[in-house]
């Protein structure tokens, strides 16, 4: 395994620190949080190292839960709506505070419909990401080297993306609206978990 990737079984070590902003992603058995179990949580402080927490149907992870709910640490995601719902469903926590690069991109990059992580990393950072392992079996007891490398890549660039997108949001006067959207994400996750994923509750 890459020496900058560390795999933990079931929880983070109690003395591990990620600073004031931690990039987070999840891997699951599918795209339905109420059905498809949480398998992996990836975390990075933006220094090139990644910690992976692997779950095998047991979700008692007090150190990870403490980090996810720590009000002094910003949790940085891409498409936080899904990850926040999954973490609520399996770890029972309301993640806060949150920053989402996908929402930020949709708010400020209105000249394009390309807001996926692969597109953002390529267009804003000049880096090509491979998505080859995206649909692999994340519930396997032993993950492959390729899976671990893929999982790590999903959080390694989020800090740099946040910097770029923050500059654009401030420039276009949309930072306040982005922050309001971020604050709504735990509620959006609750709606998804309770059958409102396709309903527009603001519609007539």
Protein Blocks (a to p, Z undefined) as FASTA:
>chain_A
ZZkbccdehiacfkbcebjbdcdddddfbjbfklmccfbdcddehlopacddddehiacd
fklmmmmmmmkbccddehkllmmmmmmmmnopacdddddfklmmmmmmmmbcbfbfklmm
mmmnopacdfklmmmcfkbfbacfklmmmmmmmmmmmmmmmmmmmmmmmmnopmmmmmmm
mmmmmmmmmmmmnopambcfkbZZ
